Amino acid sequence: MRFRLTSDQRALRDGTRELLARRFGPDALREAVDRPGLDRALWRELGAAGLFSLGLPSSAGGLGLGLPEAVVVFEECGRALLPGPLVATFLAAGEVPGASAGEAVVTRPWYGLVPWLEAADAVRGDVTDAAPLASVDPLTPLHATPGGGPAAPPRDEAALLYAAEQLGSAGRTLALAVQHARERHQFGRPVGAFQAVKHLCADMLVRTEVARAAVYAAAVTRDPVETAAAALLAGEAAVQGARDCLQVHGGMGFTWEAEVHLHLKRAWVRAELAGGARAAEEVLAAAL
């Protein structure tokens, strides 16, 4: 079985990256951090571009694409640190009026956490008595629901889409680490020439590529066990990759002006929204 992207999938990836670079580049990311809130104009533009409707049939106004294409798109969203309840809105397309077009923002509880509740037009699930929760990620406002769990187990597609976002974040922090290692000089040499930095970057690359293979494969097979493995690998690649990227950058990596710490904080939050490592480990353990 081949998991390499087709020419159409590569075009979809490149088009999504170009759109996000134009509408949510570094300056827009910084502005979003400084002035939190969901950009409704951007949300509608994402809807018009087909981000939320790509899985719907053409008869319903969608693009008629599958989960592999959704994974490619969500990988780019994770790379750009795009804010908003993307997964919940995507899964609600065709069920909640306006969701597919980006006219409605949809959220739901994920393992006791509800992202972007105050910005949502529709909520799928019980959020009675949900209380605001301090979020480590300035771009992901959270509420917590009593009892610490959702009304129903999240679909496998949700876990895989969160894994795709984690994969995109891992790829971005790898690129940031390599760029800094090439440009930053100490003792008359690029810091990337030092063995310790080389090893950090090499480890980041290995984790990212292993996670990519697992995420792409799970998107094709739709197997719950492979999805759980993909979630574990992508979560590790995102969190540990951001940590290693911080090490490459040194102390400046965790300053407010840097992008690196935002990837680490988002990776932590995504992991919890997807149930954390324990949820995936339980699936894998049950299959043994």
C-alpha positions in Angstrom: 0.0 0.0 0.0 1.4 3.4 -1.0 1.0 6.4 1.5 2.9 8.9 -0.6 0.9 12.0 -1.5 -0.6 12.2 -4.9 -0.1 15.3 -7.1 -3.6 16.5 -6.2 -2.9 16.1 -2.5 0.4 18.0 -2.9 -1.5 20.8 -4.7 -4.1 20.9 -1.9 -1.3 21.1 0.7 0.5 23.8 -1.2 -2.7 25.8 -1.7 -3.6 25.6 1.9 -0.1 26.7 3.0 -0.3 29.7 0.6 -3.7 30.7 1.9 -2.6 30.5 5.5 0.7 32.3 4.8 -1.3 35.1 3.2 -4.1 35.3 5.8 -2.4 34.1 8.9 1.3 34.7 8.6 3.7 35.7 11.4 2.3 39.2 11.8 -1.3 38.0 12.0 -0.2 35.3 14.5 1.4 37.9 16.7 -1.7 40.2 16.5 -3.9 37.2 17.5 -1.7 36.7 20.5 -1.9 40.3 21.5 -5.6 40.7 20.8 -7.3 37.3 21.5 -10.5 36.6 19.7 -11.8 34.6 16.8 -11.3 36.3 13.4 -14.8 35.8 11.8 -13.6 37.1 8.4 -10.8 34.5 8.3 -13.2 31.8 9.5 -15.6 32.6 6.6 -12.6 32.7 4.2 -11.6 29.2 5.3 -15.2 28.1 4.7 -15.2 29.6 1.3 -11.9 27.8 0.5 -13.6 24.5 1.4 -11.7 23.7 4.6 -14.8 22.7 6.5 -16.7 21.2 3.5 -14.0 19.2 1.8 -15.4 15.9 3.2 -18.9 16.6 2.0 -20.2 15.2 -1.3 -20.5 17.6 -4.2 -24.3 17.2 -4.0 -24.1 18.9 -0.5 -21.8 21.7 -1.7 -18.6 19.9 -0.7 -15.5 18.9 -2.4 -16.1 15.1 -2.1 -12.6 14.4 -0.7 -11.7 11.9 2.0 -9.9 11.7 5.3 -6.4 11.7 3.8 -7.1 15.1 2.2 -8.5 16.4 5.5 -5.3 15.2 7.2 -3.2 17.1 4.7 -5.1 20.3 5.3 -5.1 20.0 9.1 -1.4 19.4 9.0 -1.0 22.8 7.5 -3.4 24.4 10.0 -1.2 23.0 12.8 1.9 24.3 11.1 0.4 27.8 11.1 -1.0 27.6 14.6 -4.4 28.5 13.2 -6.7 29.3 16.1 -10.3 28.2 16.5 -12.4 25.0 17.0 -11.4 23.6 13.6 -11.9 19.9 14.4 -15.4 20.4 15.9 -16.5 22.7 13.0 -15.2 20.3 10.4 -17.0 17.3 11.9 -20.2 19.3 12.1 -20.2 20.3 8.4 -23.4 19.1 6.9 -25.1 18.7 10.3 -25.0 22.2 11.7 -26.3 25.0 9.4 -23.6 27.3 8.3 -20.7 25.2 9.5 -19.5 24.0 6.1 -19.4 27.6 4.8 -17.6 29.0 7.8 -20.7 31.1 8.8 -21.1 29.1 12.0 -18.5 28.3 14.6 -19.0 24.9 16.3 -17.4 23.5 19.4 -18.0 20.5 21.7 -16.6 19.0 24.9 -13.4 17.0 24.4 -12.5 15.0 27.5 -13.9 17.6 29.8 -12.5 20.6 28.0 -14.4 22.9 25.7 -12.4 25.2 23.4 -13.7 28.5 22.2 -17.1 28.1 24.0 -17.9 31.8 24.1 -17.2 32.3 20.4 -19.3 29.3 19.3 -22.6 29.6 17.5 -23.4 25.9 18.2 -22.3 23.4 20.8 -22.5 19.7 20.2 -22.7 18.0 23.6 -23.5 18.9 27.2 -21.7 22.0 28.5 -24.0 22.6 31.4 -22.1 24.4 34.2 -19.0 24.6 32.1 -16.6 27.0 33.9 -13.8 29.2 32.4 -10.4 27.6 32.7 -7.0 29.3 32.5 -5.4 28.1 29.3 -1.7 27.9 28.9 -2.2 28.6 25.2 -3.1 32.3 24.6 -4.8 31.3 21.3 -7.1 28.6 22.8 -9.6 29.8 25.4 -11.0 26.9 27.4 -13.9 26.0 29.6 -14.0 22.8 31.8 -17.1 20.7 32.2 -18.0 18.9 35.4 -17.1 15.3 35.5 -14.1 15.6 33.2 -15.4 13.8 30.2 -17.5 14.2 27.0 -21.1 13.0 26.7 -19.9 10.5 24.0 -16.5 9.2 23.0 -14.9 11.4 20.3 -14.8 9.9 16.8 -11.6 8.4 15.5 -11.6 11.2 12.9 -11.2 13.8 15.6 -8.2 12.0 17.1 -6.6 11.8 13.7 -7.3 15.4 12.8 -5.7 16.5 16.1 -2.8 14.3 15.3 -2.4 15.9 11.9 -2.3 19.3 13.6 0.4 18.0 16.0 2.3 16.7 13.0 2.2 20.1 11.3 3.4 21.8 14.5 6.3 19.3 14.7 7.3 20.1 11.1 7.3 23.8 11.8 9.4 23.6 15.0 11.9 21.4 13.1 12.1 24.1 10.4 12.6 26.8 13.0 15.3 24.9 14.8 17.2 24.2 11.6 16.9 27.8 10.4 18.2 29.1 13.8 21.0 26.5 13.8 22.2 27.8 10.5 21.9 31.5 11.2 23.1 31.8 14.8 26.9 31.9 15.2 29.0 31.3 18.3 32.8 31.1 18.5 32.8 32.0 14.8 30.7 29.0 13.7 27.0 28.3 13.1 25.6 26.6 16.2 24.4 23.9 13.9 28.0 22.8 13.5 28.1 21.6 17.2 27.3 18.0 17.7 24.8 18.5 20.5 22.7 20.7 18.2 23.0 18.3 15.3 21.7 15.5 17.5 18.7 17.6 18.6 17.7 18.4 15.0 18.3 14.9 13.9 16.0 13.5 16.6 13.3 16.1 15.7 13.5 15.0 12.1 13.2 11.3 12.9 10.2 11.8 15.3 8.4 14.0 12.7 8.9 11.6 9.8 7.8 8.6 11.8 4.7 10.5 13.0 4.0 11.5 9.4 4.1 8.0 8.2 1.8 6.9 11.0 -0.7 9.7 10.5 -0.9 9.3 6.7 -1.3 5.5 7.0 -4.1 5.8 9.6 -5.9 8.3 7.3 -5.9 5.6 4.6 -6.7 2.6 6.7 -9.1 4.3 9.2 -8.1 1.7 11.7 -8.7 2.7 15.3 -5.6 1.1 16.6 -3.4 2.7 13.9 -5.2 6.0 14.7 -4.2 5.6 18.4 -0.6 4.9 17.4 -0.6 8.0 15.1 -2.0 10.2 17.9 0.8 9.0 20.3 3.6 9.5 17.8 2.3 12.9 16.6 1.8 14.2 20.1 5.3 13.2 21.1 6.7 14.7 17.9 5.0 18.0 18.6 5.7 18.3 22.3 9.2 17.0 22.3 10.0 18.8 19.0 9.0 22.1 20.5 11.1 21.4 23.6 14.1 20.5 21.5 13.5 23.6 19.3 13.6 25.7 22.5 16.9 24.1 23.4 18.4 25.0 20.0 17.2 28.6 20.4 18.5 28.9 23.9 16.8 31.2 26.4 15.4 33.5 23.7 13.2 30.6 22.5 10.8 31.2 25.4 10.5 34.9 25.1 7.1 36.3 24.3 8.3 37.5 20.9 9.3 34.0 19.7 7.0 31.6 17.9 8.5 28.5 19.5 6.8 28.6 22.9 3.4 29.0 21.2 3.9 25.7 19.5 4.8 24.0 22.8 1.7 25.5 24.5 -0.6 24.6 21.7 0.8 21.0 21.6 0.0 20.6 25.3 -3.5 21.8 24.8 -4.1 19.7 21.7 -2.9 16.6 23.5 -5.5 17.1 26.3 -8.3 17.8 23.8 -7.5 14.5 22.1 -7.6 12.7 25.5 -3.9 12.8 26.2 -1.6 9.9 25.8 -3.7 7.7 28.1 -6.7 7.6 25.8 -4.5 6.3 22.9 -2.6 3.9 25.2 -5.9 2.4 26.4 -6.9 1.7 22.7 -3.5 0.1 22.0 -3.5 -1.9 25.2 -7.0 -3.3 24.5 -5.8 -4.5 21.1 -2.9 -6.4 22.5 
